[in-house]
């Protein structure tokens, strides 16, 4: 198990611990039901075990997305709570904020007058001394997180992290793809994970826990060092 190292991102740390605990408990029940000599009896243990395995993948994806999203929200909250205006926030976060606000201007306006008004509001925010506020809506990640996409998100935010285990993280890609197939109805719960053994699921679980733990460790370092602010020291 990965120890809780977080001092300041307590909300995200507790979320990670809670989701891990749920998954470990669920996995322990799945192992018992899938065992040939199971003491747990249903109308059809074999069929039920296949459904449980698919649900297990959904739980793993829930951990991935909820923890990554929560980590970024903690950082965005720190930016807001710092009270710092646009020029004092790290350049990468200014870019995320401005790109999102400009995209809203294109999407939400119906004519040139309202578009011009929206652009004026953006300019006023940039030159004002008001705190910069980045919302969770700036993160377009719903249902799309695998290891590669998480690394890209971290890179956009200039958050570095060290991976405990090397590899291409195909298991995390499997979790994302299976989650989407189940969510969109492309695969039935009794079929999506039918080829995965209990050992396969344990390997997937462990890889997810280690990778997300590494990611949150990097986010925490970024948060604690206040790298979300523009300073000479943080830009080195």
DODREN-250715 format. One record per residue: residue number from 1; residue in one letter; x, y, z of N, C-alpha, C in turn. Coordinates in pm, whole numbers. Atoms other than C-alpha are relative to their C-alpha. Layout:
// residues N
    n  res    n_px    n_py    n_pz   ca_px   ca_py   ca_pz    c_px    c_py    c_pz
  NUM    a       X       Y       Z       X       Y       Z       X       Y       Z
...
//
This chain:
// residues 236
    n  res    n_px    n_py    n_pz   ca_px   ca_py   ca_pz    c_px    c_py    c_pz
    1    x      83    -119       0       0       0       0      88     126       0
    2    x     -77    -124       6     119     354     -73     -39      88     118
    3    x      28     -83    -117     150     571     236     -55     134     -43
    4    x      55    -132      29     -37     900     253     107     105      30
    5    x    -109     -97     -16     236    1159     196     -52     143      -1
    6    x      53    -133      28       2    1454     137     -20      79     128
    7    x      21     -88    -114      12    1742     383    -102     107     -32
    8    x      85    -114      31    -171    2015     199    -116     -36     -93
    9    x     109      42      89    -383    1833     -62     -80    -111      70
   10    x      63     103     -83    -573    1649     210    -125     -58     -63
   11    x     124      48      59    -900    1627      20      27    -107    -106
   12    x     -34      96     104    -743    1449    -274      63    -125      60
   13    x     -62     114     -67    -535    1227     -47    -106     -92      59
   14    x     106      81     -61    -844    1111     141     -86     -68    -106
   15    x      76      59     110   -1028    1053    -186      73    -122     -55
   16    x     -81     110      51    -744     833    -311      -6    -119      96
   17    x       5     107    -100    -738     631      13    -138     -67       2
   18    x     136      54      -3   -1117     590      10     -27     -89    -121
   19    x      25      77     122   -1133     472    -352      82    -129       1
   20    x     -83     120      -8    -843     230    -297     -61    -102      95
   21    x      60      90     -99   -1012      85      10    -123     -69     -57
   22    x     119      58      63   -1338      34    -181      38    -109    -100
   23    x     -41      93     104   -1157    -138    -465      61    -126      60
   24    x     -58     117     -66    -956    -367    -237    -108     -88      62
   25    x     110      77     -58   -1274    -471     -56     -78     -73    -109
   26    x      74      59     111   -1457    -531    -383      78    -116     -60
   27    x     -84     105      58   -1164    -733    -519       0    -125      89
   28    x      -1     115     -91   -1160    -954    -209    -129     -82     -13
   29    x     127      71      20   -1529   -1040    -263       0     -70    -135
   30    x      -6      59     134   -1470   -1101    -634      83    -128       0
   31    x     -84     119      -9   -1191   -1347    -554     -78    -117      60
   32    x      76     107     -67   -1420   -1543    -323    -109     -56     -92
   33    x     109      46      87   -1707   -1558    -572      54     -78    -120
   34    x     -56      64     119   -1481   -1657    -863      71    -132      31
   35    x     -72     122     -37   -1311   -1938    -669     -85    -124     -28
   36    x      74     124      29   -1409   -2294    -775     -73     -56     122
   37    x      62      51    -123   -1484   -2384    -414     -65     111      81
   38    x      58    -117     -66   -1662   -2057    -336    -108     -41     100
   39    x     105      20    -101   -1872   -2051     -22    -115      97     -21
   40    x     108     -95      34   -2078   -1769    -173     -77     -57    -117
   41    x      83      63     103   -2365   -1907    -376    -101      98     -57
   42    x     105     -74      70   -2573   -1725    -637     -66     -97     -98
   43    x      64      85     100   -2800   -1859    -907     102     -48    -103
   44    x    -104      34      98   -2499   -1852   -1141     127      78      36
   45    x    -122     -68     -43   -2163   -1767    -981      90      39    -116
   46    x     -89     -27     114   -1976   -1788   -1311     -45     126     -75
   47    x      53    -117      71   -2202   -1537   -1482      12     126      87
   48    x      -7    -114     -90   -2212   -1311   -1177     144      51      11
   49    x    -141     -40      -9   -1831   -1312   -1155      42      83    -121
   50    x     -34     -77     121   -1805   -1186   -1515     -56     142      11
   51    x      59    -133     -18   -2041    -899   -1433      80      80     103
   52    x     -78     -66    -104   -1843    -819   -1118     134      48     -53
   53    x    -128     -40      57   -1519    -807   -1317     -14     127     -83
   54    x      23    -122      78   -1663    -547   -1552     -21     120      93
   55    x      20    -107     -98   -1781    -340   -1256     130      40      66
   56    x    -130     -27     -60   -1432    -370   -1110      80      98     -86
   57    x     -70     -92      89   -1288    -196   -1416     -61     140       8
   58    x      63    -131     -17   -1544      83   -1376      48      68     128
   59    x     -47     -56    -126   -1435     129   -1016     143      52     -14
   60    x    -137     -46      21   -1072     155   -1125       2     130     -80
   61    x       3    -125      76   -1158     419   -1385     -51     114      87
   62    x      52    -103     -91   -1358     607   -1122     112      55      87
   63    x    -113     -46     -80   -1046     619    -905      92      89     -83
   64    x     -91     -77      86    -832     741   -1195     -52     141     -23
   65    x      52    -132      37   -1059    1023   -1306     -28      87     121
   66    x      35     -82    -115   -1181    1136    -965     124      54      70
   67    x    -121     -45     -70    -832    1154    -814      78     102     -83
   68    x     -70     -96      85    -672    1329   -1112     -76     133      -4
   69    x      80    -121       3    -959    1576   -1136      11      75     133
   70    x      -8     -62    -132    -950    1640    -760     135      68      22
   71    x    -132     -60     -14    -576    1705    -771      10     133     -72
   72    x      -2    -127      73    -614    1970   -1039     -91     103      65
   73    x      89     -93     -67    -908    2124    -855      65      60     124
   74    x     -73     -52    -117    -692    2154    -542      99     108     -43
   75    x     -96     -99      51    -430    2338    -748     -73     127     -43
   76    x      76    -117      43    -691    2567    -904     -53      78     120
   77    x      48     -67    -122    -833    2640    -558     114      79      66
   78    x    -115     -70     -58    -484    2731    -438      30     129     -75
   79    x     -19    -121      80    -452    2978    -726    -100     106      43
   80    x     104     -94     -40    -781    3140    -632      25      53     141
   81    x     -18     -40    -139    -706    3143    -259     126      84      22
   82    x    -121     -82     -11    -366    3300    -320     -32     148     -17
   83    x      40    -139      23    -549    3615    -429      82      68    -108
   84    x     -88     -61      99    -294    3669    -704     -72      25    -133
   85    x      62     -30     129    -400    3836   -1031      68     -74    -114
   86    x     -47      68     121    -337    3713   -1384     152       4     -18
   87    x    -144      -3      28      25    3838   -1422      84     -78     101
   88    x     -78      66    -105     134    3669   -1097     -17    -150       4
   89    x      24     143       6      10    3323   -1189      92     -62    -104
   90    x     -90      68      93     232    3069   -1364     -52       6    -143
   91    x      38     -21     140     233    3110   -1742     -89    -113     -53
   92    x      80     111      52      96    2761   -1810    -145       7      48
   93    x     136     -13     -51    -207    2828   -1588     -70     120     -63
   94    x      60    -113      72    -263    3167   -1752     -47     -46    -138
   95    x      38      51     132    -267    2986   -2087    -126     -87       8
   96    x     118      86     -17    -518    2728   -1961    -124      85      22
   97    x     114     -89     -29    -743    3002   -1825     -43      76    -126
   98    x      35     -83     116    -726    3223   -2135     -57     -84    -114
   99    x      51      86     106    -776    2936   -2381    -144     -43      28
  100    x     136      41     -35   -1084    2820   -2192     -97     117     -11
  101    x      89    -116       7   -1231    3170   -2160     -26      42    -144
  102    x      18     -34     142   -1175    3238   -2531     -92    -101     -67
  103    x      88     102      58   -1339    2906   -2621    -144      24      41
  104    x     136     -32     -43   -1642    3009   -2414     -56     117     -79
  105    x      45    -116      77   -1657    3338   -2599     -50     -42    -137
  106    x      42      50     131   -1681    3151   -2929    -128     -82      12
  107    x     110      95     -12   -1930    2895   -2799    -129      65      48
  108    x     118     -51     -69   -2166    3108   -2592     -59     127     -60
  109    x      51    -127      54   -2208    3422   -2801     -73     -22    -130
  110    x      86      18     118   -2472    3466   -3069      26     106    -107
  111    x     -24    -104     100   -2360    3786   -3239     126      78      36
  112    x    -126     -72     -17   -2069    4027   -3275      -1      86     126
  113    x       7     -86    -117   -2193    4258   -2998      27     -78     129
  114    x     -20      79    -122   -2212    3986   -2732     140     -60       3
  115    x    -136      53       7   -1884    3839   -2853      99     107      45
  116    x     -88    -110     -38   -1717    4178   -2818      -6      28     149
  117    x      16     -21    -144   -1857    4214   -2468      78    -104      79
  118    x     -71     108     -69   -1716    3879   -2367     151      19      -8
  119    x    -144     -24      15   -1371    3962   -2506      45     114      91
  120    x     -31    -113     -88   -1378    4290   -2314      13     -47     144
  121    x      -6      53    -136   -1448    4100   -1992     131     -76      24
  122    x    -126      73     -12   -1147    3877   -2058     116      96      15
  123    x    -107    -100      -7    -922    4179   -2117       2      68     136
  124    x       8     -66    -132   -1046    4346   -1799      53     -90     110
  125    x     -53      93    -100    -966    4033   -1600     152      -4      -5
  126    x    -146       7      17    -613    4025   -1743      68     122      61
  127    x     -66    -123     -47    -535    4387   -1652     -42      40     140
  128    x      47     -35    -134    -721    4392   -1320      89     -62     107
  129    x     -72      59    -113    -588    4306    -976     -84    -107      68
  130    x      87     103     -58    -866    4054    -916      68    -138      -6
  131    x     -59     135       2    -766    3695    -828     -41     -75    -125
  132    x      31      84     115    -746    3459   -1124     -75    -124      47
  133    x      82     115     -38   -1013    3190   -1104      -8     -97    -117
  134    x       8     106     101    -974    2869   -1302     -99    -103      51
  135    x     101      95     -43   -1274    2636   -1287      31    -139     -52
  136    x     -19     139      42   -1290    2259   -1321     -43     -23    -144
  137    x      46      15     138   -1463    2310   -1656     113      17    -101
  138    x    -114     -16      90   -1126    2402   -1802      68    -134     -28
  139    x     -54     135      20   -1038    2031   -1770     -98     -82     -82
  140    x      86      81      86   -1188    1837   -2059      50    -144       4
  141    x     -57     134     -18   -1119    1487   -1930    -104    -109      17
  142    x     103      99     -32   -1451    1309   -1889      10    -125     -88
  143    x      -3     128      70   -1406     943   -1984     121     -21     -89
  144    x    -110       6      98   -1075    1005   -2164     138     -19      61
  145    x    -129       5     -64    -799     941   -1913      66    -138      -6
  146    x     -91     114     -11    -529     685   -1974     136      58      37
  147    x    -131     -48     -46    -159     708   -1882      55     109     -91
  148    x     -54     -99      94     -62     897   -2199     -70     134      16
  149    x      74    -125     -11    -338    1154   -2159      24      69     134
  150    x     -33     -60    -129    -260    1204   -1791     137      67      -7
  151    x    -133     -61      15     106    1265   -1876     -10     131     -78
  152    x      17    -122      80      -6    1520   -2138     -59     112      85
  153    x      60    -101     -89    -225    1701   -1883     104      56      96
  154    x    -103     -45     -93      62    1714   -1637     102      89     -71
  155    x     -97     -78      77     295    1843   -1907     -54     139     -31
  156    x      62    -130      28      51    2120   -2002       6      91     123
  157    x      -6     -76    -125      47    2226   -1636     144      17      51
  158    x    -142      -2     -41     430    2188   -1613      17     -67     137
  159    x     -13      79    -123     390    1931   -1334      84    -122     -33
  160    x     -86     115      23     672    1679   -1324     -24    -106     106
  161    x      15     108     -96     655    1339   -1159      90    -116     -41
  162    x     -85     117      25     866    1025   -1126     -85    -125       8
  163    x      77     124       2     717     689   -1220      77    -111      70
  164    x     -63     108     -76     790     405    -979      26    -123     -86
  165    x     -14     118      87     744     141   -1250       4      45    -145
  166    x     -10     -33     141     847     161   -1612     -99     -85     -81
  167    x      92      75      87     635      42   -1903     -95      93     -72
  168    x      88     -82      82     373     160   -2148    -137      19      62
  169    x     126     -18     -73      84     135   -1898    -120     -43     -85
  170    x     112      49      80    -134     -68   -2136    -120     -39      85
  171    x     112      37     -86    -341    -187   -1841     -91     118      29
  172    x      80    -119     -26    -453     170   -1771     -79      38    -125
  173    x      72     -22     125    -546     209   -2138    -118     -97      -9
  174    x     108      99      -1    -751    -112   -2105    -115      46      88
  175    x     103     -49     -92    -936      36   -1807     -83     109     -66
  176    x      72    -108      65   -1023     349   -2003     -89     -52    -114
  177    x      76      51     114   -1133     160   -2315    -121     -82      43
  178    x     112      82     -49   -1346     -87   -2121    -105      88      67
  179    x      96     -93     -62   -1503     195   -1920     -88      65    -106
  180    x      76     -67     105   -1604     374   -2239     -93     -97     -73
  181    x      84      99      67   -1733      56   -2402    -123     -33      83
  182    x     113      28     -88   -1951     -15   -2099     -93     121      12
  183    x      80    -122     -17   -2065     346   -2057     -84      29    -123
  184    x      71     -29     124   -2169     372   -2422     -85    -117     -48
  185    x      82     115      36   -2335      32   -2431      56     -86    -110
  186    x     -60      80     106   -2090    -114   -2680      30    -143      45
  187    x     -23     133     -55   -2020    -410   -2451     -90     -23     120
  188    x      83      35    -115   -2239    -591   -2199      88     -26     121
  189    x     -78      21    -122   -2129    -622   -1837      45    -145      13
  190    x     -37     140      -8   -2124    -997   -1871     107     -41     -99
  191    x     -94      34     106   -1886    -981   -2169     128      82       3
  192    x    -112     -93      14   -1650    -683   -2130     130     -53      61
  193    x    -121      46     -68   -1408    -849   -1887      10    -151       8
  194    x       8     146      -9   -1479   -1215   -1957     135     -69     -19
  195    x    -129      62      28   -1125   -1283   -2082     106      33     104
  196    x     -96     -39    -102    -955   -1124   -1782     -10     -93     120
  197    x      -2      88    -116    -851   -1358   -1504       8      84     128
  198    x     -14     -69    -129    -845   -1273   -1134     141      57      14
  199    x    -138     -49      -4    -466   -1243   -1160      19     123     -90
  200    x      -6    -116      89    -507   -1006   -1456     -54     124      70
  201    x      63    -113     -68    -737    -786   -1251      88      53     113
  202    x     -89     -45    -107    -493    -780    -962     116      80     -57
  203    x    -109     -74      64    -211    -670   -1194     -45     138     -47
  204    x      55    -128      44    -431    -399   -1343     -19      93     119
  205    x      23     -78    -122    -531    -281    -996     130      58      55
  206    x    -127     -45     -56    -174    -263    -874      65     107     -87
  207    x     -60     -99      90     -58     -74   -1183     -71     134      12
  208    x      77    -124     -16    -338     181   -1145      38      69     131
  209    x     -33     -58    -130    -262     233    -774     139      66      -2
  210    x    -136     -53       1     110     282    -834       9     125     -87
  211    x      -9    -112      92      70     513   -1133     -70     124      55
  212    x      72    -115     -53    -195     737    -977      67      52     127
  213    x     -77     -46    -115       6     744    -655     116      87     -41
  214    x    -111     -80      51     305     872    -851     -48     136     -52
  215    x      57    -124      55      89    1131   -1028     -35      96     113
  216    x      41     -88    -110     -56    1265    -704     120      49      80
  217    x    -123     -44     -68     291    1277    -551      61     120     -74
  218    x     -51    -111      79     402    1501    -838     -87     124      15
  219    x      91    -113     -20      93    1719    -800      23      66     135
  220    x     -20     -51    -134     159    1754    -430     128      82      10
  221    x    -125     -76       3     519    1863    -487     -21     136     -66
  222    x      32    -124      72     394    2124    -736     -80      94      90
  223    x      87     -77     -89     129    2239    -487      79      58     117
  224    x     -74     -44    -117     362    2257    -187     103     107     -32
  225    x    -101     -98      43     626    2451    -380     -62     126     -60
  226    x      74    -113      57     357    2694    -504      48      33    -141
  227    x     -43     -20     138     469    2643    -860    -111      52     -89
  228    x     111     -59      74     127    2766    -968      11     153      -5
  229    x     -23    -144       5     258    3120    -906     122      31     -84
  230    x    -113     -39      84     493    3306   -1136     105      68      87
  231    x    -114     -57     -71     819    3361    -953     126     -43     -71
  232    x    -127      35      64    1178    3357   -1067      45    -139      42
  233    x     -44     130     -51    1249    3056    -847     -78    -113     -65
  234    x      85     107      56     953    2852    -980      19     -15    -150
  235    x     -16      10     146    1040    2928   -1342     133     -61     -39
  236    x    -130      59      34    1391    2781   -1317     -16    -144     -43
//
